[in-house]
Amino acid sequence: MQILLNGERFVTEATSLDELCAALGFADAKVATAVNGSFVAATARGNTQLTEADEVEIVAPRQGG
């Protein structure tokens, strides 16, 4: 399916947000996630199903100030 990932078109076979994070190498990383503008907690990612044209944001914290 095709989604919008961090503002870019992206094709994925993942059906859940948890699967998408794992496929991108963020399985154990501390990241913030949102789908269609709504925050998704880490504990809810496995239950968050992705559908065609969803807008997904994955943000990793940065060091510095």
MARBA-3410 file (N, C-alpha, C, O; in Angstrom, 1 decimal):
65
0.8,-1.2,0.0,0.0,0.0,0.0,0.9,1.2,0.0,2.1,1.2,0.4 ~ 0.3,2.3,-0.4,1.0,3.6,-0.5,0.5,4.5,0.7,-0.7,4.7,0.8 ~ 1.5,5.0,1.4,1.2,6.0,2.5,2.0,7.2,2.3,2.9,7.3,1.5 ~ 1.8,8.2,3.2,2.7,9.4,3.2,3.4,9.3,4.5,2.9,9.3,5.6 ~ 4.8,9.1,4.4,5.6,8.9,5.6,6.5,10.1,5.8,7.3,10.4,4.9
6.3,10.9,6.8,7.0,12.1,7.1,7.0,13.0,5.9,8.0,13.6,5.5 ~ 5.9,13.1,5.3,5.7,14.0,4.1,6.1,13.5,2.8,6.0,14.2,1.8 ~ 6.6,12.3,2.7,7.0,11.7,1.5,6.2,10.4,1.1,5.8,9.7,2.0 ~ 5.9,10.2,-0.1,5.2,9.0,-0.5,6.1,7.8,-0.3,7.3,7.8,-0.5 ~ 5.5,6.7,0.3,6.2,5.6,0.7,5.3,4.3,0.4,4.1,4.3,0.8
5.9,3.3,-0.1,5.2,2.0,-0.4,5.6,1.0,0.7,6.8,0.9,0.9 ~ 4.7,0.4,1.3,5.0,-0.6,2.4,4.0,-1.8,2.3,2.9,-1.7,1.8 ~ 4.5,-2.9,2.8,3.7,-4.1,3.0,3.1,-4.2,4.4,2.3,-5.0,4.7 ~ 3.6,-3.3,5.3,3.2,-3.3,6.7,1.7,-3.0,6.8,1.2,-2.1,6.1 ~ 1.0,-3.7,7.7,-0.4,-3.5,7.9,-0.7,-2.8,9.2,-1.8,-2.3,9.4
0.3,-2.7,10.1,0.2,-2.0,11.4,1.3,-1.0,11.5,2.4,-1.1,10.9 ~ 1.1,0.0,12.4,2.2,0.9,12.7,3.4,0.3,13.3,4.5,0.6,13.0 ~ 3.2,-0.7,14.1,4.2,-1.5,14.7,5.1,-2.2,13.7,6.3,-2.2,13.8 ~ 4.5,-2.8,12.7,5.2,-3.5,11.6,6.0,-2.5,10.8,7.1,-2.8,10.4 ~ 5.4,-1.3,10.6,6.1,-0.3,9.8,7.3,0.2,10.5,8.4,0.3,9.9
7.2,0.5,11.8,8.4,0.9,12.6,9.4,-0.2,12.6,10.6,0.2,12.5 ~ 9.1,-1.4,12.7,10.1,-2.5,12.7,10.8,-2.6,11.3,12.0,-2.8,11.3 ~ 10.0,-2.5,10.3,10.6,-2.5,8.9,11.5,-1.4,8.7,12.5,-1.5,7.9 ~ 11.3,-0.3,9.3,12.2,0.9,9.1,13.4,0.9,10.1,14.2,1.8,10.1 ~ 13.5,-0.1,11.0,14.6,-0.2,11.9,14.3,0.5,13.2,15.3,0.7,14.0
13.1,0.8,13.5,12.7,1.5,14.8,12.1,0.6,15.8,11.4,1.1,16.7 ~ 12.2,-0.7,15.7,11.5,-1.6,16.5,11.7,-1.3,18.0,10.8,-1.3,18.8 ~ 13.0,-1.1,18.4,13.3,-0.9,19.8,13.7,0.6,20.1,14.1,0.9,21.2 ~ 13.6,1.4,19.1,14.0,2.8,19.3,12.9,3.6,20.0,11.7,3.3,19.9 ~ 13.3,4.7,20.7,12.4,5.6,21.3,12.0,6.6,20.3,12.8,7.5,20.0
10.8,6.5,19.7,10.3,7.4,18.7,8.9,7.8,19.0,8.2,7.1,19.7 ~ 8.5,9.0,18.5,7.1,9.4,18.6,6.5,9.1,17.3,7.0,9.3,16.2 ~ 5.2,8.7,17.4,4.5,8.3,16.1,3.1,9.0,16.1,2.5,9.2,17.2 ~ 2.6,9.2,14.9,1.3,9.8,14.7,0.8,9.2,13.4,1.5,9.0,12.5 ~ -0.5,9.0,13.4,-1.2,8.6,12.1,-2.4,9.6,11.9,-3.2,9.8,12.8
-2.4,10.2,10.7,-3.4,11.1,10.3,-3.6,12.2,11.4,-4.7,12.6,11.7 ~ -2.4,12.7,11.9,-2.4,13.8,12.9,-2.7,13.4,14.3,-2.7,14.3,15.2 ~ -3.0,12.2,14.6,-3.2,11.8,16.0,-2.1,11.0,16.6,-1.6,10.0,15.9 ~ -1.6,11.4,17.7,-0.5,10.7,18.4,-0.9,9.3,18.7,-2.0,9.0,19.0 ~ 0.1,8.4,18.5,-0.1,6.9,18.8,1.0,6.5,19.8,2.2,6.6,19.4
0.6,6.1,21.0,1.6,5.7,22.0,2.2,4.4,21.5,1.6,3.6,20.8 ~ 3.4,4.1,22.0,4.2,2.9,21.7,3.4,1.7,21.9,3.4,0.7,21.2 ~ 2.6,1.7,23.0,1.8,0.5,23.4,0.7,0.2,22.5,0.1,-0.9,22.5 ~ 0.3,1.2,21.7,-0.9,1.1,20.8,-0.5,0.8,19.4,-1.4,0.7,18.5 ~ 0.8,0.8,19.1,1.2,0.7,17.7,0.8,-0.6,17.0,0.5,-0.7,15.9
0.8,-1.7,17.8,0.4,-3.0,17.3,-1.0,-3.1,16.9,-1.4,-3.9,16.0 ~ -1.8,-2.3,17.6,-3.3,-2.3,17.3,-3.7,-1.2,16.3,-4.9,-1.1,16.0 ~ -2.7,-0.4,15.8,-3.0,0.7,14.9,-2.8,0.2,13.5,-1.7,0.1,13.0 ~ -3.9,-0.1,12.8,-3.9,-0.6,11.4,-3.7,0.5,10.5,-4.2,1.6,10.6 ~ -2.9,0.3,9.5,-2.6,1.3,8.4,-3.5,1.0,7.2,-3.8,-0.2,6.9
-3.9,2.0,6.5,-4.7,1.9,5.3,-4.1,2.8,4.3,-3.4,3.7,4.5 ~ -4.5,2.5,3.0,-4.0,3.3,1.9,-4.2,4.8,2.1,-5.2,5.2,2.6 ~ -3.1,5.5,1.8,-3.1,7.0,1.9,-3.0,7.5,3.3,-3.2,8.8,3.5 ~ -2.8,6.7,4.3,-2.6,7.2,5.7,-1.4,8.2,5.7,-0.4,8.0,4.9 ~ -1.4,9.2,6.6,-0.3,10.1,6.8,0.3,9.7,8.1,-0.2,9.9,9.2
1.6,9.2,8.0,2.3,8.7,9.2,3.5,9.6,9.5,4.2,9.9,8.6 ~ 3.7,9.9,10.7,4.8,10.7,11.2,5.6,9.8,12.2,5.0,9.3,13.1 ~ 6.9,9.7,12.0,7.8,9.0,12.9,8.9,10.0,13.2,9.7,10.3,12.3 ~ 9.1,10.3,14.5,10.1,11.3,14.8,11.0,10.8,15.9,10.5,10.3,17.0 ~ 12.2,10.8,15.7,13.2,10.3,16.7,13.8,11.6,17.4,14.0,12.6,16.8
14.0,11.5,18.7,14.6,12.6,19.4,16.0,12.9,19.0,16.7,12.0,18.5 ~ 16.3,14.2,19.1,17.7,14.6,18.7,18.4,15.1,20.0,17.8,15.7,20.9 ~ 19.7,15.0,20.0,20.5,15.5,21.1,20.9,16.9,20.7,21.0,17.3,19.6 ~ 21.2,17.7,21.8,21.7,19.0,21.5,20.7,20.0,22.1,19.7,19.7,22.7 ~ 20.9,21.2,21.9,20.0,22.2,22.4,20.1,23.5,21.7,19.4,24.4,22.0
END
